[in-house]
């Protein structure tokens, strides 16, 4: 995928070296919320990320994410079995395509390409801001 670079995104210090098993997402016309079980077992914690501004976002189920076919070497959790669930794409080709297509956007506006990836789903977000909220909760959080 060209010159893109894929870095771990760690909005919470000390996240466990685990994948997210699955994701649930909701967009209410203003905020995009993504949540999923961060660790496995009866005492799993859930990560919940709320973006209050997303210029663009896209969802992929299972193996439909183009990364799966491209052979991109994404950062892994320790032990290398799973992809690190939170990534930032540096020099994103996706963002470059959106900016080129939309005359109202500027490439130098500080756009970020953030992803949340689970074992069967991925969400890509184009934003200028840090998420409104990122938190770990014991058990499944409710939508707020």
URTA-V666740 format. One record per pair of residues at least 4 apart in sequence whose ideal C-beta (glycine too) atoms are under 6 Angstrom apart, sorted by the first residue. I is the first residue (numbers start at 1). J is the second residue. D is the distance in Angstrom with one decimal. If there is no record, write none. Layout:
BEGIN
i->{I;I}
j->{J;J}
d->{D;D}
END
This chain:
BEGIN
i->{1;1;2;3;4;4;4;5;6;6;6;7;8;8;9;9;9;9;10;11;12;16;17;17;18;19;19;19;20;20;20;20;21;21;22;22;22;23;23;23;23;24;25;25;26;27;31;31;32;32;32;33;34;34;34;35;35;36;37;37;38;38;39;39;40;45;45;46;46;46;47;48;48;49;49;50;50;50;51;51;51;52;53;53;54;54;55;56;56;57;58;59;60;60;60;61;62;63;65;66;67;74;75;76;77;77;83;85;87;88;89;92;95;95;95;99;99;110;111;112;113;114;115;116;117;137}
j->{70;72;93;91;89;91;93;90;74;87;89;88;75;84;86;87;88;114;15;134;134;39;77;78;39;82;85;119;36;38;85;118;37;119;36;118;120;34;36;118;121;35;34;123;33;32;50;52;51;54;57;50;49;116;123;46;48;118;44;46;45;47;44;45;44;136;138;137;140;141;136;135;141;131;134;131;132;133;125;127;131;132;127;129;125;127;126;98;126;125;124;123;64;65;122;121;120;68;122;70;72;83;84;80;82;84;117;117;115;114;113;113;111;113;126;105;107;128;126;127;126;125;124;123;122;141}
d->{5.4;5.6;5.6;5.0;5.6;5.4;5.8;4.1;5.2;5.4;5.9;5.1;5.0;5.1;4.3;5.6;4.2;6.0;6.0;4.2;5.8;5.5;4.3;4.2;4.9;3.8;5.6;5.6;4.1;5.7;4.3;4.2;4.9;5.5;5.6;5.0;5.7;5.9;4.3;4.6;4.4;5.4;4.8;5.8;5.0;4.9;5.6;5.4;4.4;4.8;5.8;4.8;5.0;5.0;5.3;5.6;4.1;5.3;4.6;5.5;5.1;4.4;4.9;5.6;5.9;4.7;5.8;5.1;5.6;5.5;5.7;5.4;5.1;5.1;5.1;6.0;4.6;4.4;5.7;5.8;5.2;3.9;5.7;5.1;5.1;5.2;4.7;5.5;4.2;4.8;4.9;5.5;4.7;3.8;4.8;5.7;5.5;4.7;4.9;5.8;5.0;4.7;4.3;4.5;5.2;5.6;5.5;5.3;4.6;5.6;3.9;3.7;4.9;5.2;5.5;4.6;4.9;5.2;5.9;5.6;6.0;4.8;5.1;4.8;4.3;4.5}
END
